[in-house]
Amino acid sequence: MPTKINAGVIGTGFIGPAHVEAARRLGNVEILGLAEANEDLAKAKAEALSIPRAYGDYHKLLADPDIQVIHNCTPNHLHFQVNKDILAAGKHVISEKPLAMNTQESGELVRLAEESGLIHAVDFNYRYYPLVQHAREMIRQGEVGDVYAIHGSYLQDWLLLATDWNWRLVPELSGDSRAVADVGSHWCDLLQFITGLQITKVFADLRTVHKERMKPKKEVETYTGKILSADDYEAQPINTEDYASVLFELSNGAHGVFTVSQVSAGRKNRLYFEIDGSNCALSWDQESPNEMWIGRREKSNEILVKDPSLLHEAAREYAHYPGGHPEAYPDGPKNLFRNVYRAIAAGKGMPADPDWSTFVDGHNEVAICEAVLTSHREQRWVDVSH
């Protein structure tokens, strides 16, 4: 029987409950405690999620001796201090990205995590789709050949309107980069993971479409369709990017480009990439996650539909249902958490070659975002300091 592991969650916005649901699906993880900004909110969220222990101060959750693992699902500006406190409490940690607000902080977290011997992870969940794992194996086994170029995008429309508002629009809470740091970081991590290459240089062009947005004067429920009057808003200046295009160079000398946008009407969560290799090309769209296109020069192109029997052996454990049974976004974090909790249950500490995204990967993404901001500001190619 698998070892039972008790976990706690700090923060219950959009992503906190997603962590809870994914971890529970593993079968051997009990979400024992939850921490929020105050006691009332913690109790309400704990009741809604059927979590037995609620804490209005996350330090009390960290002091709970029955809890071994903490999921850090707080807003961006809290990640550094909360992750630091989790490690100091001797708990294993699974953090949302970004790992921290700058490379000085993220570098310190990497150092502290490595010194602690504790297991650490960052939720770059798109790595753990079955066809993404298969694409990685195709490259590792030479089926794609030399990587010539990479291109793609991550497009959303949730900030299309000038009246759309979210805490991610506030640099003090989210950071100096928005679209690149929020969704571009996923794209960059995913392509580095698949190809085994690193982004070494960037040349970035960032654009703020809505230089002023209308913030509701009081909190309103999102997606209710409620129409507010002009008096319900107050104008706020915006200086983080709605849109960006980034040229980049890879560690093998190949080049590529990606576009990110949070103002692309009709695109809800479209992470798309194409990898052009000397033998074939691969493309995949997160909104159609159970199909991967394989492009050929001298014979017919293929559409590979997710089916465990058709995947490389190393990718099969990421597909939990037979062909024709779709697997998608909720299965990514579940697969990531499975790998992490498998190592925790083994009780041997951080492995030399973990099969999940770590604080090192989180630090590398912060470094890419910093290089992007510098490149845009100075209008030049900038090296990424991994």
N, C-alpha and C positions, 0 to 999 in steps of 0.2 A: 504494500500500500504506500502511495507517495507520502512524503513527509509533509505534515500540515504546517503552513507558514502564515503567521499573522502579519497583516500590513495595515498601514494608516495612510490617509490621504489629506493633504493640505491644499485647500482651495477647491470649490465646487461650482465653478462657472460652467462653460460649455465642456471643457476637456476633462474636468474631474470626474463627473459621472461616467464618461467614456472609459476612463481608466478603471473605475470600479467594475463596470460591466465586463470589460475584457479580462480583468484579473480573475473575476469570479468564474468565468468560463473554463479556467484551467482546472478547477476541481479541488486543488489542494491549497488554495489561497483563501483565507478569510479576511475580509476588510473589517478589522476590529474597531478602528477609531477614525474620527474625522475632526479636522480643525478648520475653523472659519474665523472671520474678523471679530466676532463677538459671540457670547453665549447663546443668545436667542437665535441668531442665524445658524449657528452650529447645530443646535437642537432640532431646528426645523429641517435642515438639510439631512441630518442623520436619520430622522424619522422617515423622510421621503425616500431615502435610499436603504432603509432597513439596516443601518449601521449602529451597533449597540452603544458605542462610546462617543460622546461629543465634547469638544473642547473649544472654548472661545479664545484660547491662546495656544498657538502651535507649540510653544515650548513645553506645555503640559503634555501634549501628545508625544513629543520626543522623550519625555521623562517616563512614559508608560513602559514598564519593563517587559510587558507581554508582547510588544510590537517589535518586529525585527526589520521591517522594510518600510520606507516612506516614499510615497509618490508626491513629488512637488509639482502641483498644478496651479500655482499662484500666478498673478500677473508678472510680466517680464522684469519689472524693476525690483522685484523681491527675490528673484531666483538666486542671485549670488549669496545674499545673507542667509536665506533659508537653506540652501544647499550646504553652506559652510556649517551651519548649526546642526544639520542632520549628520554630517560626518563627525562633528565634535561629539555628538551623542552616541556614536558607535553604531549607527543604523546604516544598512544598505540603502541606496538611493536611486530612484528612477525619476529623472527631472524632465519637465517639459523644456523645449527650446524657446528662446536662446538660452544657452547655459548661463550667460551673464550679460551685462550691458556693454562690456568692452574686453579686449584681450588681456588687459592687466588682471581683471577679475577672473576671467575664465582660465588664464594660466595658473593663477593661484589655486583655483579649484582642482585643476588637474594635478598639481603638486600635492595638495592635501589628500586627494583621493588615493593617489599612488602610495603616499606614505602610510595611509590608514590600513591598506590591505582590504578595505571594504569593496563590495561590488557596486559599481556605478554605471549608470546608463542614461542615455538621452533619447527621447521619443521621436526618432526619425522613422516613423512607422511605415512609410511607403517602401522601404527596403524589403518588407516581409510579405509582399504579395507573391503568390506562386510563380507567375510569369516573370516578375522582376528577378526572382532567384534563378529562374531558368535562363534568362538573358545573361546574367552574370556568369553562369556555368558555360554558356556558349562562347563567351569571350575568353574565359579561363582555359577552355579546351581547344582554342584556336579556330573555332568554326566561323567566327566573324572575320578573323584575320587582323591585320594592323588597323587600328582606329585612325581614320583619316580626318573625320570631322564629327562634331556633335551640334545639334541645334534643337530648339524646342521652346516651350513656354509654360507658364503657369498663370492661367487667366481666371478671374472671378468678377462678379458684378455687384457684390454686396455693399460697395461704397460708390456706386454709380451716381447717385443723386446728391446734390449739395446739402440736402436735409438728412442724409445718412450720417449717423454718429455712433462712435464706439470709443472705448478707452484707448484703443490702439492708435487713435489719431493724436494722442497727447504724448509728445516725446519724453516727458518726465516719467511716464508710466511704461512706454513701449520701446523707447530708444530713438536715436536720430535717423535710423532707416526704418521704413514701414513695409512697403511691398516686397523689397528685396529680403529684408530680415525675416519677415513673416512667412512668405511662401517661396521666395527665391532660395532661401536656405534649404528648404526641402528638395528643390530641384537640383541644386548643386551637390548636396549630400548624396542624392540618389544616383546621379551620373558618375560621381567619383566612386561610389560603392560598386556599381555595375562594371565599370571599365577597369577599376584598380589603378586609375590615374588620378593625379591631383591637379586642381586648378592653380596655376603658378603666377599668372598675370591677368589683370583685368583692365578694360577700358569702358567706362560706364557713362550712360546718358540717362539722367533721372528727370522726371517731369511731374510737377504738381498740377493736376488738372483743375481742381477746386482750390484756389488759393484762399478762399474763405468758405467756411461751412457754417450751417445753422445748427447750433446745439440746443436741444430741448432744455428749457429752464428747470424742468423737474423730470425725474426718471419716468419713462413710459415703457410699457411692454413692447418688445420688438415683434414684428411680423403680425400684429393684431389687425392691421389695416386701419387703425385709428388715424383720422386726419386732424392735424393740429393747425391752429390759426397762426398767422404771422406773429402775434403777440406771445405765442408759446415758445419762441426761439430767441436765442441771442447769437449774434455773429461771432465767429472765432477764426482767427488767422490760422492757416495750415502751412507748414513748411516741410513736411515729409512727403515722400513720393507716392503718387497714385499709380505711376507707370514707370517702367525702366527697361532699357535694352542694354545688355552687357556683352561686349566681345571678350573672349578669354583665350588664354593659351594653356595647354595641358602639359604635363610633365614629360610626355613623349614628343613634344614639339607641335602636335596637332592643334588646330584652332577650332573655335566654336562660337556660338552666340545663343543667348536666351533672352526672352522677353517675359516680364511679369507685369500684371495689371490687376487692379481691383476695381476698374471702371469699364469692363468689357461686357456689355449687355448680353444676357443669355448664357454667359459662361459662368457656371456655378462653382466648379472646383476642378478646372481642366488642367491637370498636370500632363504635359505631352512631351515626348522626346523622340528624336531619331538619331541613331548612331550609324554612321557610314563607315563601313570597314572594307578592307581589300577583297574579302570573299563575299560578303553580303551586307545588307543593312537591316537594322531592327527599328521598329517604332512601336510605341505603346501609349495609350491614353487612359489616364486614371478613371475617366468617366465611363470607359468600356473596358474594365480591368481584366476581363476573362478572355481577351483576344490580343494577340501580338502579331504584327505584320512582319514578315521576313522578305526582304527584297532581293531579287536575283538578277544578274546580267544575262546569263546564258540559258536560263530555264524559267519556268513559270514562278511567279511570286507565290507566297504561302500566307495563309492565315492560320496561326496555331491557336486553337481553342483550348483553354485550360482543361487538362485531363491528367490525373496523376500518372497514368500509364504512358503518356507521351512526354513527360518531363524528364530532365536529367535526374539521376538518382539523388543528388544532393538537394534538389529542389522539391522532391516529392513530399517531404514531411511538412511543407508549408501549404499543401493542398489537403484539406480534411474531408472533402466530399468528392464523389465520382464526377466524371465529365458530365457537363450539362447542368450541374448544380452550382450556381454562381457563388463566388466568394469575393468580398470587396472590403471597403474601408474598415468596418469593425474587426475584421480578421487580421489586419496589419498589426495593431498594437497587441492583440492576443498572441500572435506568433512571437513578437518581440519579448513580451512578458514571459512567455513559455521558456524561451532561451535563458532569460535572466534568472527566473525562479528555479530552473533546472540546476543552474550553477550554485545558487544559494542552498538548495536542498543537498547538493553534493558536499557542502561544508568545507571546500578546499580554497575558498577565497577567489580573488580575481584570476582567471586563467590567463595564460600568456597570449593567447589568440582568441579573444572572446567572439562569439558568433552573434554579437549585437553592437549597436552604436553606443559608444562610450563617451566619457567626458572629453577625451582627446578629439573625437569627432565633433563634439559640441564646440570646443575651442577653435578647431579649424574653420567652422562655419562663421564664427564671430570674426575671425581674421579675414575671411573673404568679404564680409559685409563692411568691415573697416576699410579695406582696400577699395571697394566700390565707392564708398563715400569720398575717399581721398581722390580717386580718379575723376569723379564728377566735379568735385570742387576745383581741381587743378587742370582738368581737361588733358589728361595724359595717361599713358600706360603706367600701371602701378603693380609692383611685385606683391604677392601675397605672402605674408610672414607666418608660415605654419608653425 
